[in-house]
Amino acid sequence: MAAVLEVQGLSKKYPKKENFAADEVSFSVEEGEIFALIGPNGAGKTTTIRMISTLIQPTSGDALVAGHSIIKEPDKVRENITYLPDEAGAYKTMTGINYLNFMAGLFAKDKETLDKYVARGKAVCGLGDRLEEKIGGYSRGMIRKLLLARAVMTEPKLAIMDEATSGLDIINALEIRKMIKTLAKEQHMAFLLSSHNMLEIEYVSDRVGIITGGKLMVVGKIDELKERYEAANLEEVFERVVKNNEVR
Amino acid sequence: MRFGNLLKKELRELITKQAIISMVFTMVLLIVMGQIMGSAMEESFDTSTITLCNQDDSEFTKELLAKVEASKETDINYVSLESDDYAAELERLGIKNVVIIPQGYGESIIDKKEPAQIKFVSKMQNGGMAASMSTMSASDVIETIESVCTDEVLLKNYGLSDKDITLIREPMQLVEYTTLNGKTSRISASALSAVTMMQSMIAPFAIFFLLMMASQMIMTAISTEKIDKTLETLLSAPVSRLSVLSAKMVAAVISALMNAAFMIVGFAFYMLGMMGGAVDDISAAVNTPANVDMSAVADAAADLPRAMAELGLSLTPVSYVLFGLQLFFTLAIGLSISLILGAMATDVKSVQTLTMPIMIAVLIPFFISMFMDVNSMSTVFKLIVYAIPFTHTYTALTNLMNGDMLTYWIGLVYQIAFFAVCMFLAVKMFTTDKLFTMSFSVDSSKAKKSGFGAKKTASK
């Protein structure tokens, strides 16, 4: 399968900071694959994700999304991705349906496509009649579902989600995980996720990359990693990589 | 104990470094303004000396003036006018007002037993509270003159009967002239006070609120987008950064334009209403069932529009448009600065702090223009005050009324240039990753130390 995302030695150093927030990060994500970046707080997950989302410019290195460079062709990259930031909100005075319409309008080139996007968004979010209400009155779970629907309704080649289920209750989190799995399987969408939640990652992702101190230490399939580290679960692998810098 | 703990937390949240800075700033501003106002008041309200030009050499007049001088309260400073161009004469003599007793005053009262005219010319000051104060001090001088000129004892000494005195006193034959910028008009300074009020109080207030409102609006809009991360979503969508930025600006400008338009219409009607008020005064005077000569009363009130035109105080449609243009650019500058500052916010509290620079930049010219005439300040001070782009709008109305077009145009060009720079910075911010790497949060070290309010800054 073709790589939708090809990250090549991506580095970022923020002004006035001594260390690199992301240091020579390289990995790839294939079509229909769910790839998760896991790491402790401040490990460089969000920085890496923001660079791939064309929000911040890398200090060195590059990444190709569907063959387009994030440095040279950020516009082309944006046509192929959607990004769901961590703890993101939506415009409170808009109704859910207006929000989907507004966001679809940024991607669609004609009315027909727009309607198709919105119809899919409506189906995915599962909010039903509540879409007619203002977002200001939504619960956290509802907003997250709406945003997730927004992120996948345009059928991007790569959907980037920072902490897709953070702050959600178990039922909502489960629904969203299922949604992601189904979309990857049926629509062949690629997902780049970030998370702290090992359980979630074990359930949802095909491959993981463990990042700490800006460095991507290990990449592999979950079962493979467990075997490599002779660990019972992903949490144990994670702990050994992050705490002991153990690379196998 | 628990209450104390809570109180300590609340105080720490409320009394921040920024809050103290703004408190000190307000205090210093008020102290400085008080000093300036104080000296201006002292000058304006000094009515112990009357400047007088006596053109009448009758015995009566001489005795009248001697009586005034004999009184402890009032001294007379005698001047002589060389022409009827009062504006020029006041300028030449360096005085603010003058009482003129015309030739034949004594003769008219004593021999003809007829009311006679006394003229009072006062110079209106430009802009600020000083303008309003100059009209106030004028009314004090008038009161003094009135009481002296109708002194019963003196008039009786000259053989006038009670009836004669009543006749002379009733319509106080005071003819008032006001000069402004070398122009003279027959109108009392107090009748013009509505105009000066508009210049010195209402316009600055309106500009101040308009600016603050518009700035707050866009600042909240952009910072909410940043804090809610809807901005990240927008900027990762296939739309150009410039269109995101320009949509925000254009929307803000449209709403600012609407604001400015409403304000200009309001101004126009305010001016109209004032003239309507003057007309009401006349009809009220006409309805007064008294045996008085109406002409003096009517003179004072009837001709406000004429006087305003003569003094150059009326605004032509062109001036309204020019003032609107000025207002528009001020708003555009305020909006672009707010956009940049708002985009730096990382939490709600930092938004409040980031409002401060704009607040100060708007407040300084607001206070200054309210209390004094910027154009008559020393060059250095004037340049400093005019470096604040908002000052130009506060003075635009006065400049337009005075026909000082050069100052107006320089101001407008400066504002356009200032706006261009702000926009350039805003564009730069939006097209690079400055938007996400540059951030401003309130005293994070302190917040961490105290253990609350530690907001998450851009997570790495």
Interface residues (C-beta under 8 A of the other chain):
Chain A: Y14 P15 A21 N41 G42 A43 G44 T46 T47 R50 S53 T54 L55 I56 Q57 D75 R78 E79 I81 T82 Y83 L84 P85 D86 E87 A88 G89 A90 Y91 M103 L106 F107 L147 R150 I160
Chain B: I227 D228 K229 T230 E232 T233 L234 L235 S236 A237 P238 V239 S240 T432 D433 F436 T437 S459 K460
